[in-house]
Structures are given as structure tokens and as C-alpha cells.
Amino acid sequence: MPSAYLPSVCPHDCPSTCALEVERPSPERIGKLRGARGNDFTQGVICAKVARYAERVHHPERLTTPLRRVGPKGSGRFEPIDWTTALDTVAAAFVEATERHGPEAVWPYRYAGTMGLVQRDGLERLTHCLGYSRQHKTICSSAVGAALAAGLGAARGTDPREIPDSDLVVFWGMNAAATHVHALHLARQARRRRDARIVVVDPYRNRTAELADRHLALQPGSDGALACAVMHVLFRDGLADRDYLARYTDRPAELERHLESRGPEWAAPITGLDVAEIEAFAHEYGTTPRSLIRLGYGLSRSRNGVPNAHAVTCLPAVTGAWRQRGGGLLQSNGALYPLDTTLIEGLDRLDPGVRRLDMSRIGAVLTGDRRDLGDGPPVTAMLVQNTNPAAVAPESGRVRAGLLRDDLFLCVHEQFMTDTARYADIVLPATTFLEHDDLYKGGGHMYLQVARALIPPQGEARENHVVVRELAARLGAEHAGFDMNAWELVDATLRASGFPDADSVHAAGGHDCSLPFEQAHFLDGFAHADGRFRFRRTARASRPRRHHRRT
């Protein structure tokens, strides 16, 4: 690596948390970014957005000083203040909300603007220590996570580095050209080396679909119907691996009977696809042993998202594609990283009796819907980190109406003046990933990674962990995690989890957590007690409680 480039990790899980090399022309500035050339997943590739990240880090509109609202909510009128005044104001508002309504009136709200565990999840520690309302994280991965748990038993799958050995790569519900360039890069290697075919299943003719050999432009929310029709053809035409089904799955005969009436003719009007399209795809998939499905999140973001995703995960279990190198399925490898995050999240202080509010229902919560608040108090104070709910949460009109409440105190910790920040009473300037330390696990690959800050914070920006620590000190919250800096938290978490220390992981460019082929492909059994893939759920998944005790 040229001396001008330093290692880092992209925090934007799309879904790669890519290993990076960052040019640093001076101690205070970054230049170009590229994928780490020595990483066998990233292979020097990076998306266009992150390649130009210097434009974001050094943008003239970066927030660089704390701000206090001086105009009406949503007006965008603020004045600069110092950090002490800003944090004192936030702490006082949290104390007032707690004294008036109880601690559940405070709702720390955060999500995945960074995938770094310390900077993303540290707000949980404050929540648990002070008994504030907890958060049910539903915007992105909860539905597809339930689908993986239902079938595979765990969020893991084929090592993506096997993709160049595939003969058929199916991007299902994922625009890889925009959100997972490394998987597409590997698929195109398979095309060059093995004449592999690329199929895209997506309602929209996106960039990935334009590059594919086949595009199935189905109706939104109809993925489960397509998967059922494909499995119907596999059973009907002798393309199901009955030996594999008998050995590794729970109810193959029951599944086959269930699918007898769910063929291409049944699925065509539901999916909007032609019968011939469905037949052709089913035969292409069923006659290609080395077929790999790279499953995205898109198909799970509908009311029937869990059964949609679960139905797709059934396909390689019917064909036995799991037997093959370059075969099987990958959605997330989150289960490969058994990290003990007690110090980061304050899990030893978690009280399950404290209510948990659904982040996707923030509009309903903030407008007083009792179906969401239960018998608990209204939310009257919030700290928002790593997300922009005014723009990304459902029912945005209702969200904005809630944010306009005069009795709601809102602090937003951000890099730029987002839609949500415009409604804030206090805005705090936040660091980017190049200005703080953190720990990352790769959902789309197999590496546990760490990164050090490469430049100082821009202006007066402060990292999330520091803000949480300083609020904890003002609010009287005590926990060992508040006594550590970010790198110490990373190191302690790795050691507590049985991984190498932080400096060793950093020096190695990451820690490969991949499993042996037999385990990665579930050939030693799926992650259920009986070791079998489950076509049918055996128990109802628990739902977040809506009614809670008053604290």
C-alpha cells in the first residue's frame, strides 16, 4: 500500500462494510478512497459514493458547532452555542421529562447511519441505565431476519467469495450495482470464467437488471408466489433433490402437496409475469446445480415480507444447491460474529419491563396513538443519532406532525442539517467515520473489522460515544462502558468475545470469521435443534408488546 493511503472501514452497510484504503494528503484532510486491494472480498473495488467521500467530509455545509433553535420548529433558524450549554440543555430536558412523566417519556432514537457498533449502539447503554423507552428496530432487517430464523435457523449462508465458482447467480430483491458492488463484481467474474448467468428478480428495471441475462420484473410483494411456482415446477419436473430433502428438511412431502395447486398458471396473474417466464426461470434454476441466490432486503419490505423471504430461502433446499461450491443462498452473515456487546449496549442493565417503542411507528408514537404508547406516558424528550426519521420513517406527514409538538424536546446529533434536524431544539455536530474509532461486522462478507480515526474531528464535531458519555455524566448514569474511550470499548468487546485484541485485528486488516465449507453450507445440519431446514414454522414469532406498565 502506498504510504499516502491508510486503512479504514466504510460504515455504510450496503451491505458490505467495505475494507478501505484512504488517501491522507495532510493530517487534517482526506483525499481519494478506494477498496482495500489486499482484501479478497473488496478486491480494490468501491462504490462511487464512497470514492468521493472527501466531498462529504470537507463539505462547506458540514455542521461544525452546536446550535440552538431561535425560530419556530421546522423553520431552520438556529444560533451557535457552546458544547457545555448544549449538553446542559439536553440533560435538563431529559430530567424534566423524567420528573414529570417518568423515564419512559424519554426516547433515545437511533439507527444505522453508521454500522460501527460503538458509535451506532452506544445510545442503548444510556437507555438501559436510565430506564428510558427502548426501541424496536424494525425499519430494515427485522422482517428478513425472521425469515432466515424460520428456515435456516440463523443469519448466515454461502461465503460470497464462492460466487466466482457459481454457474447461476440470482440477485433477488437487490440492486447490487448500486448497493452491493462487490457481489456484482464477483458475479461478473463468474460470467467471464464459467459463462455463468446472472438473473435479477426485482419489480424495477434497475442498473443490475440491465446488466443481467434475465430480468423477472414481478409485481411488488409477489415474490413468495413466484418462489412457490418455481418450487412447483421443480417437484413436477423431477428437478427436486429428493435425497437431500429427505436428509436435510422437515416436511418435503407436505410442501410438495401444498404446492400442487400453486404452479406458474396460478402465479402468473399474481406476479404479473408470463407463465413461460416462470417456467423458463424454474428450469434454469433447477438444472444448474451451482446456483446461488443473493437475497436482498427489498422483498421483505411489504406486509407479507417475512413469508416472501422465507419462500425464497426454500429454493436451494428443494434443489440441494447447498451441496455445491458456489451454490446455496446468502442474505446476511450476521450470525458469524458472536460478539458480547454488554459493554457497548449496557445489556447488563436492560430491564425487559421497560416499554419498547417501534421505530417504524414513530409518527403514531409522537402523535399519541395509544396502540403504540400503551398505558405509558407520552414521549416528551428525544435524542436522535444516526438516522433521519422525518425523511425515512413511514407516514412522514404524521412523523412531522409529531416533531412539531411544542411539548416535545428534540436533540439531533448529525453531520448535516437534515429534515429531522430542522425540527430540533438543539443540534449537535457529529463526526464521520474517518474521525472516530469503531468496530464493524460484515453482513455481506465474512470479516470482523476495526478502524481508527484518520483525521481530527472537523470543527467542533464530536463522536456519538463522547456525547453519550457526557450526557451520562450529567444524568448520573453509571456503567463501565462510560469510563472507556471508543478504542478501549472496541478492544474490551473483542477480548470478552474471544477474538484477537483490537490492535491485532487492525494490523491484520480484519479477522476472517468464515466457517468450513460443510458448516457454511449447512451440510452438518441447519441451525435448528433437529438440524433440518424448516419449510413450516413450528412456533409463532413473538411480537413487541404494545401495553406496558407505567414507571
BALUM-299991 format. One line per 10 residues: their letters; for each residue z, y, x negated of C-alpha. Coordinates in Angstrom, 1 decimal, m for minus. Layout:
! residues N
a) Z Y X ~ ...
***
This chain:
! residues 551
mpsaylpsvc) 0.0 0.0 0.0 ~ m0.9 3.4 m1.4 ~ 2.2 5.4 m2.4 ~ 1.4 8.1 0.2 ~ 1.9 5.6 3.1 ~ 5.3 4.3 4.2 ~ 6.2 1.5 6.7 ~ 7.2 2.2 10.3 ~ 7.0 0.6 13.7 ~ 5.3 2.0 16.8
phdcpstcal) 7.9 2.4 19.7 ~ 5.3 2.4 22.5 ~ 5.2 m1.3 23.6 ~ 1.6 m1.6 24.8 ~ 2.8 m4.4 24.3 ~ 2.6 m4.7 20.5 ~ 5.4 m2.6 18.9 ~ 2.8 m2.4 16.1 ~ 3.7 m2.5 12.4 ~ 2.5 0.8 11.0
everpsperi) 1.7 2.5 7.7 ~ 2.3 6.2 7.9 ~ 0.9 8.9 5.6 ~ 3.5 11.4 4.5 ~ 1.8 14.3 2.7 ~ 5.2 16.1 2.3 ~ 8.8 15.2 3.0 ~ 8.7 17.2 6.3 ~ 5.3 16.2 7.7 ~ 3.3 13.1 8.6
gklrgargnd) m0.4 12.6 8.4 ~ m2.6 9.7 9.4 ~ m1.2 6.5 10.9 ~ m2.8 3.0 10.7 ~ m1.8 m0.5 11.4 ~ 0.1 m2.4 8.7 ~ m2.6 m4.2 6.6 ~ m0.2 m6.8 5.4 ~ 0.9 m7.8 8.9 ~ m1.1 m10.9 10.1
ftqgvicakv) m0.9 m9.7 13.8 ~ m1.6 m6.0 13.4 ~ m4.2 m6.5 10.6 ~ m4.6 m2.8 9.9 ~ m5.6 m2.1 13.5 ~ m4.0 0.7 15.6 ~ m4.9 2.4 18.9 ~ m6.5 5.8 18.9 ~ m3.4 7.4 20.5 ~ m1.0 6.4 17.7
aryaervhhp) m3.6 7.0 15.0 ~ m3.4 10.7 15.9 ~ 0.4 10.8 16.3 ~ 0.8 13.7 13.9 ~ m0.7 15.9 16.6 ~ 2.3 14.9 18.8 ~ 5.0 15.2 16.2 ~ 3.9 18.6 14.9 ~ 2.6 19.9 18.3 ~ 3.5 23.6 18.8
erlttplrrv) 4.8 22.7 22.3 ~ 7.5 20.3 21.0 ~ 10.9 21.1 22.3 ~ 12.9 22.2 19.3 ~ 16.1 23.9 20.7 ~ 18.4 23.2 23.7 ~ 17.5 25.1 26.9 ~ 19.4 26.2 29.9 ~ 17.8 26.9 33.3 ~ 17.7 30.5 34.4
gpkgsgrfep) 15.3 30.3 37.3 ~ 15.1 28.2 40.4 ~ 14.9 24.4 39.9 ~ 11.3 23.4 39.1 ~ 10.3 26.9 38.0 ~ 10.2 26.1 34.3 ~ 12.3 29.2 33.5 ~ 14.8 28.4 30.7 ~ 16.6 30.2 27.9 ~ 17.6 28.8 24.5
idwttaldtv) 21.2 27.9 23.9 ~ 23.1 26.2 21.0 ~ 23.9 22.5 20.9 ~ 27.6 22.9 21.4 ~ 27.2 24.9 24.6 ~ 24.6 22.5 25.9 ~ 26.7 19.3 25.3 ~ 29.8 21.0 26.6 ~ 27.9 21.9 29.8 ~ 26.7 18.4 30.3
aaafveater) 30.2 16.9 29.7 ~ 31.8 19.4 32.1 ~ 29.3 18.5 34.8 ~ 30.0 14.7 34.4 ~ 33.7 15.4 34.5 ~ 33.3 17.5 37.7 ~ 31.2 14.8 39.4 ~ 33.7 12.1 38.5 ~ 36.7 14.1 39.7 ~ 35.0 15.0 43.0
hgpeavwpyr) 33.4 11.7 43.9 ~ 34.4 9.1 41.3 ~ 32.5 7.9 38.2 ~ 29.7 6.2 40.2 ~ 28.5 9.8 41.1 ~ 27.1 9.9 37.6 ~ 23.9 8.0 37.0 ~ 22.6 7.8 33.4 ~ 18.9 7.1 33.9 ~ 16.7 5.8 31.1
yagtmglvqr) 13.7 3.5 30.4 ~ 11.2 2.6 27.7 ~ 9.7 5.8 26.3 ~ 10.8 4.1 23.1 ~ 11.1 0.4 22.8 ~ 13.7 0.8 20.0 ~ 16.9 m0.9 21.1 ~ 19.3 1.6 19.7 ~ 17.6 4.7 21.0 ~ 16.5 3.1 24.3
dglerlthcl) 19.6 1.2 25.3 ~ 22.5 3.1 23.8 ~ 22.9 5.1 27.0 ~ 24.1 1.8 28.6 ~ 27.2 1.9 26.3 ~ 28.2 5.3 27.8 ~ 27.6 4.0 31.3 ~ 29.7 0.9 30.8 ~ 32.6 2.6 29.0 ~ 33.0 5.3 31.7
gysrqhktic) 32.2 3.2 34.8 ~ 29.1 5.3 35.7 ~ 26.5 3.9 38.1 ~ 24.5 1.2 36.4 ~ 20.7 0.9 36.6 ~ 18.5 m2.0 37.8 ~ 15.4 m1.7 35.6 ~ 12.5 m2.5 37.9 ~ 9.6 m0.3 37.1 ~ 7.8 m2.5 34.6
ssavgaalaa) 8.8 m6.1 33.7 ~ 11.3 m7.4 36.2 ~ 8.7 m9.0 38.5 ~ 6.7 m10.7 35.9 ~ 9.9 m11.7 34.1 ~ 11.0 m13.5 37.3 ~ 7.6 m15.3 37.4 ~ 8.0 m16.5 33.9 ~ 11.5 m17.7 34.6 ~ 10.3 m19.6 37.7
glgaargtdp) 7.6 m21.5 36.0 ~ 8.1 m21.7 32.2 ~ 11.8 m21.1 32.3 ~ 11.7 m18.4 29.5 ~ 9.7 m15.4 28.5 ~ 7.7 m16.9 25.6 ~ 4.4 m18.6 25.1 ~ 1.5 m19.1 22.7 ~ 1.6 m17.4 19.4 ~ m1.1 m14.7 19.6
reipdsdlvv) m2.2 m15.4 16.1 ~ m3.8 m18.6 17.5 ~ m6.3 m16.5 19.5 ~ m9.0 m16.8 16.8 ~ m8.8 m20.6 17.5 ~ m9.4 m20.2 21.2 ~ m12.7 m21.0 22.9 ~ m11.9 m19.1 26.1 ~ m9.6 m16.0 26.3 ~ m8.8 m14.7 29.7
fwgmnaaath) m7.3 m11.2 29.9 ~ m5.7 m11.3 33.4 ~ m4.2 m8.0 34.7 ~ m4.5 m6.3 31.3 ~ m6.9 m3.7 29.9 ~ m6.5 m4.9 26.3 ~ m9.0 m2.4 24.9 ~ m6.6 0.4 25.9 ~ m3.1 m1.3 25.9 ~ m3.3 m4.3 23.6
vhalhlarqa) m6.0 m3.7 21.0 ~ m4.7 m6.3 18.7 ~ m5.1 m9.1 21.2 ~ m8.7 m7.9 21.9 ~ m9.3 m7.7 18.1 ~ m8.2 m11.4 17.7 ~ m10.3 m12.4 20.7 ~ m13.4 m10.9 19.2 ~ m12.6 m12.8 16.0 ~ m12.7 m16.0 18.1
rrrrdarivv) m16.0 m14.9 19.6 ~ m17.5 m14.4 16.1 ~ m16.1 m17.6 14.6 ~ m16.3 m20.0 17.5 ~ m18.6 m18.4 20.0 ~ m15.6 m18.0 22.3 ~ m16.0 m16.4 25.7 ~ m13.9 m13.5 27.0 ~ m13.1 m13.3 30.7 ~ m11.4 m10.3 32.4
vdpyrnrtae) m9.6 m10.6 35.8 ~ m9.0 m7.1 37.0 ~ m9.8 m5.0 40.1 ~ m11.2 m2.2 37.9 ~ m14.2 m2.4 35.6 ~ m12.2 m1.1 32.6 ~ m13.3 m1.0 29.0 ~ m12.1 m4.6 28.4 ~ m14.2 m5.8 31.3 ~ m17.3 m4.0 29.9
ladrhlalqp) m16.8 m6.0 26.6 ~ m16.2 m9.3 28.4 ~ m18.6 m12.2 29.1 ~ m17.4 m12.4 32.7 ~ m15.5 m10.0 34.9 ~ m13.8 m11.1 38.1 ~ m13.3 m7.8 40.0 ~ m10.9 m9.1 42.6 ~ m9.1 m7.2 45.3 ~ m5.7 m5.7 44.2
gsdgalacav) m2.8 m8.1 44.9 ~ m5.1 m11.2 45.4 ~ m4.5 m12.8 42.0 ~ m2.4 m15.6 43.5 ~ m5.2 m16.5 45.9 ~ m7.7 m16.7 43.0 ~ m5.3 m18.9 41.0 ~ m4.8 m21.2 43.9 ~ m8.6 m21.6 44.4 ~ m9.1 m22.3 40.7
mhvlfrdgla) m6.5 m25.0 40.8 ~ m8.1 m26.4 44.0 ~ m11.3 m26.8 42.1 ~ m9.5 m28.3 39.1 ~ m8.0 m31.0 41.2 ~ m11.1 m31.6 43.4 ~ m13.5 m32.0 40.5 ~ m11.4 m34.1 38.2 ~ m10.6 m31.3 35.7 ~ m6.8 m31.5 36.0
drdylarytd) m5.0 m33.3 33.2 ~ m3.0 m35.8 35.3 ~ m1.3 m37.4 32.4 ~ 0.0 m34.0 31.3 ~ 1.0 m33.2 34.9 ~ 3.0 m36.4 35.3 ~ 4.8 m35.9 32.0 ~ 5.5 m32.1 32.0 ~ 5.5 m30.7 35.5 ~ 7.8 m31.1 38.5
rpaelerhle) 5.7 m31.6 41.7 ~ 2.0 m32.1 40.8 ~ 1.2 m34.3 43.9 ~ 2.9 m31.8 46.2 ~ 0.9 m29.0 44.6 ~ m2.4 m30.8 45.0 ~ m1.7 m31.3 48.7 ~ m0.7 m27.7 49.1 ~ m4.0 m26.6 47.6 ~ m6.3 m28.8 49.6
srgpewaapi) m6.9 m26.0 52.1 ~ m7.0 m23.2 49.5 ~ m10.4 m23.6 47.9 ~ m13.0 m20.9 47.0 ~ m14.1 m20.5 50.6 ~ m10.6 m19.7 51.6 ~ m10.0 m17.4 48.7 ~ m13.3 m15.5 48.8 ~ m12.5 m13.2 51.7 ~ m9.0 m12.5 50.3
tgldvaeiea) m10.2 m11.8 46.8 ~ m13.5 m10.1 47.6 ~ m15.2 m12.5 45.1 ~ m18.1 m14.7 45.9 ~ m17.5 m18.4 46.3 ~ m19.9 m19.0 43.4 ~ m18.0 m16.7 41.1 ~ m14.7 m18.5 41.8 ~ m16.4 m21.9 41.3 ~ m18.0 m20.8 38.0
faheygttpr) m14.8 m19.5 36.6 ~ m12.8 m22.5 37.6 ~ m15.3 m24.8 35.9 ~ m15.4 m22.6 32.8 ~ m11.7 m22.7 32.5 ~ m11.3 m26.4 33.4 ~ m13.9 m27.6 30.9 ~ m12.6 m25.5 28.0 ~ m9.5 m27.2 26.5 ~ m8.8 m24.4 24.1
slirlgygls) m8.3 m21.8 26.9 ~ m5.7 m19.1 26.6 ~ m4.6 m16.7 29.3 ~ m3.2 m13.4 28.1 ~ m1.4 m12.2 31.1 ~ m0.6 m8.6 31.7 ~ 1.7 m6.6 34.0 ~ m0.9 m5.2 36.3 ~ m1.0 m8.1 38.8 ~ 2.8 m8.1 39.2
rsrngvpnah) 2.9 m4.5 40.4 ~ 2.4 m5.3 44.1 ~ 4.7 m6.6 46.9 ~ 3.6 m10.1 46.1 ~ 3.7 m9.6 42.3 ~ 6.1 m12.4 41.5 ~ 4.1 m15.2 43.3 ~ 0.9 m13.7 41.9 ~ 2.1 m14.0 38.3 ~ 3.7 m17.4 38.9
avtclpavtg) 0.5 m18.8 40.3 ~ m1.4 m17.8 37.2 ~ 1.1 m19.4 34.9 ~ 0.5 m22.7 36.7 ~ m3.1 m22.9 35.4 ~ m2.5 m24.2 31.9 ~ 0.0 m26.7 33.3 ~ m2.7 m28.1 35.5 ~ m5.4 m28.4 32.7 ~ m2.9 m29.3 30.0
awrqrgggll) m4.2 m26.4 27.9 ~ m0.7 m26.2 26.3 ~ m1.6 m29.3 24.2 ~ m4.3 m27.3 22.3 ~ m4.0 m24.8 19.4 ~ m5.5 m21.6 20.9 ~ m4.6 m22.8 24.4 ~ m1.8 m22.1 26.9 ~ m0.6 m18.7 28.0 ~ 1.2 m15.6 26.8
qsngalypld) 2.8 m12.8 28.8 ~ 5.9 m11.9 26.7 ~ 7.7 m13.4 23.8 ~ 10.9 m11.6 24.6 ~ 12.9 m14.8 24.6 ~ 12.2 m15.3 20.8 ~ 14.8 m12.7 19.9 ~ 18.3 m13.8 20.8 ~ 20.0 m10.6 19.9 ~ 23.6 m9.8 20.5
ttliegldrl) 23.3 m6.3 21.8 ~ 27.0 m5.9 22.6 ~ 27.5 m3.0 20.2 ~ 24.3 m1.2 21.3 ~ 24.9 m1.5 25.0 ~ 28.6 m1.8 25.3 ~ 28.3 m5.1 27.1 ~ 32.0 m5.9 26.4 ~ 32.9 m3.0 28.7 ~ 30.5 m3.9 31.5
dpgvrrldms) 32.1 m4.1 35.0 ~ 29.9 m6.0 37.4 ~ 31.8 m4.4 40.3 ~ 30.3 m1.0 39.4 ~ 27.2 m0.4 41.6 ~ 23.7 m0.8 40.2 ~ 21.0 1.5 41.5 ~ 17.4 0.5 41.5 ~ 15.4 2.9 39.2 ~ 12.3 2.5 41.3
rigavltgdr) 14.3 3.8 44.3 ~ 15.3 7.0 42.6 ~ 13.8 9.0 45.3 ~ 15.7 7.2 48.0 ~ 18.9 7.4 45.9 ~ 18.7 11.1 45.3 ~ 17.9 11.8 49.0 ~ 20.9 9.9 50.2 ~ 19.5 6.7 51.6 ~ 22.5 4.5 52.4
rdlgdgppvt) 20.4 1.4 51.9 ~ 20.5 2.2 48.2 ~ 23.8 4.1 47.8 ~ 25.7 1.5 49.8 ~ 29.2 2.8 50.6 ~ 29.4 4.6 47.2 ~ 29.2 8.3 46.5 ~ 26.1 10.4 46.2 ~ 24.6 10.8 42.8 ~ 25.5 14.4 41.7
amlvqntnpa) 25.0 14.2 37.9 ~ 22.4 12.6 35.7 ~ 21.2 12.3 32.1 ~ 17.6 11.2 31.7 ~ 16.3 9.7 28.5 ~ 13.0 8.0 27.6 ~ 11.3 8.4 31.0 ~ 9.7 10.9 33.3 ~ 10.6 9.8 36.9 ~ 9.1 12.8 38.6
avapesgrvr) 5.8 11.5 37.4 ~ 6.1 7.7 37.1 ~ 8.6 6.6 39.8 ~ 7.3 5.5 43.3 ~ 7.4 8.0 46.2 ~ 7.1 11.0 43.8 ~ 7.4 13.5 46.6 ~ 10.8 12.1 47.6 ~ 11.8 12.0 43.9 ~ 11.0 15.7 43.5
agllrddlfl) 12.9 16.5 46.7 ~ 15.9 14.8 45.3 ~ 15.6 16.6 42.0 ~ 15.6 19.9 43.9 ~ 19.0 19.3 45.3 ~ 21.4 22.2 44.5 ~ 24.3 19.9 44.1 ~ 22.6 17.7 41.6 ~ 23.2 18.4 37.9 ~ 20.4 17.2 35.7
cvheqfmtdt) 20.2 17.0 32.0 ~ 16.9 15.7 30.4 ~ 16.6 14.7 26.8 ~ 12.9 15.0 25.9 ~ 10.3 15.8 23.3 ~ 8.2 18.0 25.6 ~ 8.7 19.9 28.8 ~ 7.8 17.0 31.2 ~ 7.6 17.1 35.0 ~ 11.2 15.9 35.2
aryadivlpa) 12.5 18.3 32.6 ~ 11.2 21.3 34.7 ~ 13.8 20.3 37.3 ~ 16.7 20.1 34.7 ~ 19.7 22.4 34.4 ~ 19.9 21.5 30.7 ~ 17.0 20.3 28.5 ~ 17.8 18.8 25.1 ~ 15.2 18.4 22.3 ~ 14.6 14.7 21.3
ttflehddly) 13.3 13.2 18.1 ~ 10.2 11.0 17.8 ~ 10.3 7.5 16.3 ~ 9.4 8.9 12.9 ~ 12.6 11.0 12.9 ~ 15.2 8.3 13.5 ~ 16.1 4.7 12.7 ~ 15.7 1.8 15.1 ~ 15.3 m1.9 15.8 ~ 12.3 m3.4 17.6
kggghmylqv) 11.3 m6.8 19.1 ~ 7.7 m7.6 19.7 ~ 6.9 m8.7 23.3 ~ 3.2 m9.3 22.4 ~ 3.8 m10.9 19.0 ~ 6.5 m12.7 17.0 ~ 8.1 m10.1 14.8 ~ 11.5 m8.6 14.8 ~ 11.2 m5.3 13.0 ~ 13.2 m2.3 11.9
aralippqge) 12.2 1.2 10.9 ~ 13.7 4.1 9.0 ~ 13.2 7.8 9.7 ~ 10.4 9.1 7.6 ~ 10.8 12.8 8.2 ~ 13.7 15.0 9.3 ~ 14.1 15.9 13.0 ~ 11.7 18.7 14.0 ~ 13.6 22.0 14.7 ~ 16.9 21.2 16.3
arenhvvvre) 15.9 17.9 17.8 ~ 18.5 15.2 17.9 ~ 18.1 11.4 18.4 ~ 19.3 9.7 21.5 ~ 22.0 7.8 19.7 ~ 23.6 11.1 18.4 ~ 23.5 12.7 21.8 ~ 25.2 9.7 23.4 ~ 27.9 9.7 20.6 ~ 28.6 13.4 21.0
laarlgaeha) 28.9 13.1 24.8 ~ 31.2 10.1 24.4 ~ 33.5 12.1 22.2 ~ 33.7 14.9 24.7 ~ 34.2 12.5 27.6 ~ 36.8 10.3 26.0 ~ 34.7 7.1 25.8 ~ 35.8 4.8 23.0 ~ 33.7 1.9 21.6 ~ 32.9 0.6 18.1
gfdmnawelv) 29.2 1.5 18.7 ~ 30.1 5.2 19.0 ~ 31.6 5.0 15.5 ~ 28.3 3.9 13.8 ~ 25.1 5.7 12.9 ~ 21.8 4.2 14.1 ~ 21.1 2.2 10.9 ~ 24.7 0.8 10.9 ~ 24.2 m0.3 14.5 ~ 20.9 m2.0 13.6
datlrasgfp) 22.5 m3.8 10.7 ~ 25.6 m4.9 12.6 ~ 23.4 m6.2 15.5 ~ 21.2 m8.2 13.3 ~ 24.2 m9.7 11.4 ~ 26.0 m10.5 14.7 ~ 22.9 m12.3 15.9 ~ 22.4 m14.5 12.9 ~ 19.4 m12.6 11.5 ~ 18.9 m11.2 8.0
dadsvhaagg) 20.5 m7.8 7.4 ~ 18.6 m4.6 8.2 ~ 17.7 m3.8 4.6 ~ 16.2 m7.3 4.1 ~ 14.2 m7.1 7.3 ~ 12.9 m3.7 6.4 ~ 11.9 m4.8 2.9 ~ 10.1 m7.8 4.3 ~ 8.1 m5.8 6.8 ~ 9.7 m7.7 9.7
hdcslpfeqa) 11.2 m11.1 10.5 ~ 8.8 m13.7 11.9 ~ 10.6 m15.4 14.8 ~ 7.7 m17.8 15.7 ~ 8.5 m21.3 16.7 ~ 6.9 m24.5 15.5 ~ 3.7 m25.4 17.4 ~ 5.4 m28.1 19.5 ~ 8.1 m25.8 20.7 ~ 5.8 m22.8 21.2
hfldgfahad) 3.6 m24.9 23.4 ~ 6.5 m26.5 25.3 ~ 5.5 m29.9 24.1 ~ 9.1 m30.7 23.6 ~ 9.7 m29.6 27.2 ~ 9.8 m26.3 29.2 ~ 12.8 m24.2 29.2 ~ 14.4 m25.7 32.3 ~ 17.2 m28.3 32.3 ~ 14.7 m31.1 33.2
grfrfrrtar) 12.1 m29.9 30.6 ~ 9.4 m29.6 33.3 ~ 7.2 m26.7 34.3 ~ 8.1 m25.8 37.9 ~ 5.3 m25.3 40.5 ~ 8.0 m24.7 43.1 ~ 11.1 m22.6 42.8 ~ 14.3 m24.6 43.2 ~ 16.6 m21.7 43.9 ~ 16.4 m18.2 45.3
asrprrhhrr) 16.5 m15.5 42.7 ~ 19.5 m13.1 43.0 ~ 18.7 m9.6 44.3 ~ 20.6 m6.5 43.2 ~ 23.4 m5.7 45.6 ~ 22.9 m2.6 47.8 ~ 26.5 m2.3 49.0 ~ 29.4 m1.8 46.6 ~ 33.0 m0.9 46.5 ~ 33.9 2.7 46.2
t) 35.5 3.6 42.8
***
